[in-house]
Structures are given as C-alpha cells and as structure tokens.
Amino acid sequence: MLGSTHGTLTTDSRRTRAIACGERSGPAVHGRPARTGDLDVSGRPLHADVPDLDRFFRPRSVAVIGASDAEGRPNTGITRQLADWARRVGARLYPVHPSRPSVFGMPCSPSVAGLPEQVDLAVVLVGDPLPVVEELAEAKARFAVVFASGFAETGPEGEAAQRRLTAAVEGSGMRLLGPNTNLNAFERFRDDLQGPAIALITQSGHQGRPVFALQELGIRLSHWAPTGNEADLETADFLSYFAEQPEVGAIACYLEGLKDGRSFLLAADRAARRGVPVVAVKVGRTETGARTAASHTGKLTGADAVVDAALRQYGVIRVDGLDELQDTAALLARARPPRADGVVVYSISGGTGAHVADLATEAGLRLPVLSEAKQAELHQWIPEYLSVANPVDNGGHPVGDRRGRKIIDALLGDPEVGVLVCPITGPFPPLSDRLVRDLVEAAEQTDKLVCVVWGSPVGTEPAYREVLLGSSRVATFRTVGNCLTAVRAYLGHHRFSTGYRSPFDEAPRTPSPSYRKAQALMRPGEQLSEHAAKQLLRAYGIRVPREQLVTSAAAAVRAAGLVGYPVVMKASGARIAHKTELGLVKIGLTSASQVRDAYRELTDIARYEDVPLDGVLVCQMVEHGVEMVVGVTHDDLFGPTVTVGLGGVLVEVLRDTAVGVPPFGEEQARDMLDGLRGRALLDGVRGRPPADLDALVEVVLRAQRMALELGDQLAELDINPLMVLPQGQGAVALDALAVCSR
C-alpha cells in the first residue's frame, strides 16, 4: 500500500468520509442558500432538488394559447384533446385567441392578460412562442408547454432563439417544457389498472409509444414526460420527481442526449437511494446515431463509453431496443425483490431447455445444479431418463395432469431458485393451456418470480391473451432474449440497491493540503515536463521512482550513484509527449560510463529534434510488475473523468480501459478493475505473483481527488505506465504527462 503522508484518499472509506467532511460556504444552489455539505470541493451540488410538478400533471387551471375549433386546423385537434384531458383531471380550461369569442362553446380570452385567474399550466400553440412565454412569466403562470420546433435542433440561430426562451423564464418562478415537444403528457391513461406503475420520460414522442401501449397488456402507466429540447425542464427534473411518487415502480427513459450530465447523475442517485429502478435506451453509440440525435433535440449525446460508465455507476439499466425497454421496465415495476439469484429453466422439450439454458448462461445468469434430493423429488413425476438437473425437461405429458403443478411447486420450493423461466415455444392445447394455468396459479402463491416466454407468433390464443396477460404475478415475454435481458436487469438491480451507498455522500467538501501544493505546480495553458508532472503526483501521495533531474553528465553520474544502479535516463521537457519514439529513453544502465554516454546522446537527440529540455531524469529502474494506465480527462457532459486500464504499449493496442465519473468510492473503483478484459493479469498468471490491487485502487482514488480539486485547471493527466508491484509492495508511476488548462 502507498504511504499516507499526503493521504487525503485511502481505501478505508470511513477515513475517506472523515477527511472529506468539513465546513464550506458557497453560492446558492438552485435558488436557495447553500447549506454545509450541499457542494463538493469544486463547488458543484451534491443533492438533486425535487421540482414540484404536481400542478403540471394535475393542474387546477389550464390555458390554451392559440386555441381553435375551426375544422381542418391542426390546433383544433390539439385543443379538443386538451379539453378532454382537463375534464379528466378536473381542471378549468381557458382558451386564448385574439379573434375568437369562444372555442368549443367556452368563452375565449383575447390574450394572456385577459385570463380570469393565474393558471397552473399554459399550453402554447403559436408559431412564435417567445412573446407569449414572456407574458405568461409576467402573469405568474406556474408551467408553460411550447410545442414549436425550429430551436436548438436546427443549428446556431435556433440555439440563440432557445437561449432567449430560457432567459424569459429564468427567475420568474415559471417552468417551461419544450420547445419541440408534443402532447404525450396529456394522453389518456387507463385508470382501471392496479399495482406499481411505469413513469415514462422520452425525448422523442414516438419512441415512447411501445411503452405506452403496455397498458393494453394490463401494465399500468402513471406519467409521460416528453421533454423535447429541454430549454428549462429536463430529464433530470422528471427523474427526480418520479422517483418520489409512491405509485411509480419503475422509470423508463428514451434519451437522445443529456442537457447536463451532473444533474442527471444527481437525479439517478435519488432514484437509487429510493430503490426505484431506472431503465433507459440511450442513443449515440455510433457516430451516425449521435449525429442524428443532435439534429433531433440539439443536445450533446456524450462520449458513449463515459455515458455507459456513468449510467452503470448509478444503477441505470441501459438497454438497446424499445422492446427491451418495455419488457425490462414492466418486470422491474411489478416484481417483488428476489429471494435467491438462481434461475431454473423448465420446459417440455429437452432441446428448448438446453437452448434457453445456454443463452441464460451467456447472459451471466446463474443456473444452479439442483441437489440430488431435489432431482429425486422431481423424478417422482418425470421419467428417470430425462434430465432434471437444470434445465428441467418434463417430456411433455406431465403438464397435462396433476403432475404439472407438483413439478412447478417443487422447483419454486428450492431455496437456491429465485426465478423460474418457462419457454412455451408454441400453443399445443390442451397441454399448453393447462401448463399456463398451473404457472399462473403457482405464481399467485409464491414470492418468487415466474417468467413465461410465449413463443407463438399469433398472440391471439386465450391462454396468452386471457390467462397469462390476466395475471399480475407472471412476467410474460414474447422472446427469450428479452426475457433473459429483463431477468438479468431484475437481479442486477436488486443486488445494486441492497448495498447502495451514494458516492455523493462521500465526495470531498473541502480542499486537501495536496491541493495547495498542486496549485504551485500548475502552469495555465502549458504541458508540464515529466519531472513537474511527477511532482504533481507526489503532491497527491502517488508514489514515483527515486529520481533526480540533472543538467550535466557529471551530475548524472552522481545521481545514478544516489539512485542506485541499474538506472533509467529520460529527457525531460514540457514539449515532449512521446519520448520513446524519439529515442529519448535509455534503460538498464549499469555503469558510470553508460550514464555519461546516455546523457550526451539524449541531449544530442533533443538538440537535433529542436526539443527544449529542462534537464535529464536519472531514475530508479522498477521492474517485475503489471503495467497499468491511470488517466484524468474532461467530458463535455460529466466534467472530470478517471480512466484505468492495461498500460504500456497495451493501452493503444488492446484499448482495455474502464471509466469512472467522480465522485466514486472504493467499491466503484474495484468494479472498474473487474470490468477489464485483462483483469486476470492482476491476479497473477503463468506463475507470476498477484499484483498489489489495493495500491492500484489507492492510485485511482487519489487521481480522482486530483481531478475533483483541480477541476478545470487540469485538462489531462496520463500516468503510463503505472507499475503495480507484487502484493504488498505498492504501485509506482514510472511516467506521467499533465496538461494544464488555459
């Protein structure tokens, strides 16, 4: 382990919290005075405020600006839908139009100023919404919705127009949804469905349609927030609000971009604290997807590896397709917490069971081999020649009589089984119908999860439409892939939630002594030399080799004697990024004559390449470890990020790295390492000893502290290679590159 001389971060989380605590005053957070602990060391908020959106979703009064009842006009249909919605939620509706005395028999106000009361919600249907939004803000409306497009999604002029909309509501107390949004918030939601509901957030209305349609399968939806361009209200606002609603069992999101990465993570943290699962499709994995999303909503999609890491840190379950979004959100909203993480596959066909078992194992699910006693119990009803170890093949006939239910009960009674998956590849009444009834009845009497994959392409069979979909306890799927994706998310979510401790609770509030030392080393707008970069690492307690910076051959020889042979010699200068390629590194030097020759050669090359030097480093030679890389950079959405991966030449060849978005704790740092493809190298391979994993985690946490404290001052940090020595011997930063921001 590294020493604690400069240690403001350690792998002991209790010490980390103690060090991080401290009094801090700061600017207002979301319009209120900041309390101690509201802000981290860089002045960023540590908690998400929950906006009061009750009067948005259930207003007492609604104004429709641009209302119409003229046939053939687009605003007429919208006005009619809003009038119907207002009646359902019990709100008074006020049409507004400068030249109509009435709309659909309701008195019409000529302007916002003529409204009879301060309205909770105003829906703006005019082409140029800015003047109306300004009037509504003046009139103290609580919420406004702007449908019009032609804003940030169109380019610089649209971005400027959107900024004017944002400015119109800032400080007014009114909140704005849109522009470039739609009517999804005012859909007709079924009120005859029971149980926990899905709340839906989308940045494209059509992409939420499949989730909305889940109501036809008996799955309740409570809210739909179509956020559009997010000039004011954003995804994070609705995420925080939905996480606090008692009826919401899961939140489903379709995201094209994030307005502010930090706000989103704070909202996701709130959901994680509450144990509310968040499932998201986030586009932008490819360059084409990112470009299309930007043209649609005008928001940054973010570097996808960073987005992926950020979502994972806060328990947001990322899925790829809308069908996966449907099925995963539906399962998470309604299923009880698991009693065990074992999955048993039960089928009437050995081929089906084997196929599903293979897919489940590949998906990372645990399929425990059933005990000999359990297998003997199952063989009371299943022929001896059939396998019942898991997957369980009943051969078909037992599902047609009393044996079928006994088999299901026996499987659900196994303490290692938390989930039963039964694929029914096609209808074969009457056997399939009885199997379905048995599964539904068993699901009603157990607290374990029962999943059925109904493989028929028809989907009109009574066993499916009436029995399976009529059950709130059976999770029904149409594809095996979606079933396994949802089960993996279900088990993963509950593992995550059980031990969740918010990284924001452990984020440092006050600068460390290391920060003050580092400040003296920063050179705005410049790249630091290796020597200066290593001084920066030393300031944060990251170990570097014994070394001296020299400016003569004689001094190099004296330094080598002090450092201890063998030595490494390297040219050191602020403009040198890739020393090896230029021949500016000499390793394994064992004598004074070699040191003198190396000094002359290094300075000659630097002179020839016109590279200014601040000297030559004579360094301790460190061998026999695992070469890793630890880096800090800035993401446009999330700010400072920390990267760890295989180092040396492997970083460019294998690109095996993991990303963390500060703040994060020791557990998340270890999760980053576990996600590396080359993780086994740290455990020791081919007779090599295990590496000092604790020391590597310590370096990652110290680099994070540096990133948080220096913030925008540090544009980039690259520790490569970081030599992780055998267990108990620590880790040494053999080289470092640091770039200061302007």
PyMOL commands that set and color helices and strands:
alter all, ss='L'
color gray80, all
select helices_A, chain A and resi 13-20+54-57+74-89+112-114+130-138+152-154+156-169+184-186+205-217+235-243+261-274+287-297+304-313+322-334+350-362+372-378+397-400+403-412+431-444+462-468+480-498+503-506+513-519+530-539+553-563+592-608+650-653+666-674+680-683+693-713
alter helices_A, ss='H'
color red, helices_A
select strands_A, chain A and resi 61-65+92-96+102-103+106-107+121-124+143-146+175-177+197-202+221-226+248-255+278-282+317-319+342-347+392-393+417-424+449-454+474-477+527-528+547-550+567-572+585-589+615-620+626-635+639-646+657-660+714-724+731-733+736-740
alter strands_A, ss='S'
color yellow, strands_A
deselect
rebuild
show_as cartoon
